[in-house]
Amino acid sequence: MSIDFTQKQSVVPAIGVVETAHLTSPMNPWDCEKNPPSWDAMHTQLNLPKATGYNQSTVCLDGHPDAILNKTALLWVSATHEVEHHSFLELSLASNQVANALTALGTNPQDRIFLFLERIPELYVSFFGGLKCHAILCPIFPAFGPEALLDRLQDAEASIVFTSPALKPRIDAIASQVPSLKTIVVVDRAHQWQPNPSASVQELDYYQWIAPQSRQFTVAHTPAETPSIMHYTSGTTGKPKGALHQHGACIAQAATAQWVLDLSVNDVYWCTADPGWVTGTSYGIFGPWALGVTQLVFEGAFKPETWYSILERFNVSVWYTAPTALRMLMKHGSDLPKSYQFKALRHICSVGEPLNPEAIVWGRDVFDQEIYDTWWQTETGSIHITNRIGLPVRLGSMGKPFPGVEACVLDDTFTPLPLGSEGALALKSAAPSMFKTYWNNQSKYESRFKNGWYLTGDRASVDTDGYFWFVGREDDVINTAGHLVGPFEVESALVHHPAVAEAGVIGLPCPERMEVIKAYISLKTGFVETPELLKEIALFVRSKLAAHAMPREIEVIESLPKTRSGKIMRRVLKARALGLPEGDTSTLEEV
Ligand code: PRX
């Protein structure tokens, strides 16, 4: 059961030897609770460097004192269990090289640079190199298929993509449909990449490209509102939308990393999220590195034995993960974790879906720890409602708003409801990490605000003590294992299959993954329903979008319930699937 981790390279002293704190130990979080400081005050208390403004690369890397610069920033465990240590200084200097190489390539501020890479050190180096040039960085989940990539690259008008030999064919498949794409940089850790000189889009070998570049780079002054990263997120209708964030977000990310994740400079911290999702950037890059904390990144896939071995072997002290992962671990029983020793583990947080009480109770048993549920979104950029040390956990509650955040539930007229009621979850006085717009879709952005409140799209209730309780989504967006999936994206992929005439997609409740995708389809004339055909259709969606977007169930029906204007009524499909009353069907065309 024990896994052999191979020490590949050790360029910095062992973890935990650095005693010097980056922070001027700010106020105790519970004083902060009673007397919430302004975000400006948090900036001062977190002692973030001001010289170059708010550039997140300075906050996370270059601006740290020597004691931090020389310690491990990135403790990297490869998919094959090789281990590398990369210091803050190393990441800083290597990202300077990337910034110089990007500048030489003619990169302009706000150019969109995509990172379609496995979780390898070069992903993080390239990310900061781009931020130093004031480019907008868009990390993409490496499981995405060509269709999902095309939607995003086209919408953002990507100019550069960093990728790997294994993932590049998916970029090649769509490159001709993205006229803005000028350069593909290939990171090949195993061999020397040979660019194709006659490729229609310029190809560069990452290592040869950065090798001649200086390790010095001067970051231009970066006001807080300078755009920094963009994450695509799904809605009920239309294609995914790019939520644009700014460099000033680092205040909220660092403050919550300190006061919710409880990070301090001697921690070894593991965030299991990929940087293709917002958790993997806000808390897999920005917050922890702003605080000078060593982060463990595991390139490989989920496997209970591997995860437990990592927690034990690397003395992980703070762990940020997701309810589905915890439930998958639970499924393997309590004896397995009890055969490991998690001596250093002292704080566990979770995000992305409701954390069920059973998971918290299990965590108390096998880790002897509380699991703190945190609520936030791609759009909010940092934790906004949360459980935290000092606030007794109420099993199943998301906790209370982070100091400085005002949250409430609204009625149908967007008026706050009294405590104890259920309604639309809304935020005011949100943190500086709040998104600035949806790329190319300002009207959609504006539609998220009513009466001065930001509408989260979730339903919740607040109890009389101010604890928030998640109820569900207000829209048709499906949350499967923490991934938001827009039904429209899956329906569009389904109708591309030659056998599918029309499709309607819903989320079905699932005890492990919160929801799974169910598709209702009608077949084109000449096609007959067989188990093989349904499997082929499911795999077709998987290959175009991603594994998590694949329908787990497909049901063939004669025709789909539609409004008279031709819109598929997912509400009716869901009611049918759950055996619930179908509600008002007066506008239904099918009946
Ligand atoms: O519905 C809520 C759910 O995930 C949505 C945000 O998803 P995304 O933008 O992908 O960001 C996920 C990671 C920050 C929310 O609108 N969600 C997130 N956290 C929780 C949650 N639902 C219940 N409890 C949570 N703790």
Boltz pocket constraint, residues with backbone or C-beta under 6 A from the ligand:
constraints:
  - pocket:
      binder: B
      contacts: [[A, 233], [A, 278], [A, 279], [A, 350], [A, 351], [A, 352], [A, 353], [A, 354], [A, 355], [A, 373], [A, 374], [A, 375], [A, 376], [A, 377], [A, 378], [A, 379], [A, 398], [A, 456], [A, 457], [A, 458], [A, 470], [A, 472], [A, 473], [A, 479], [A, 482], [A, 483], [A, 484]]
      max_distance: 6.0
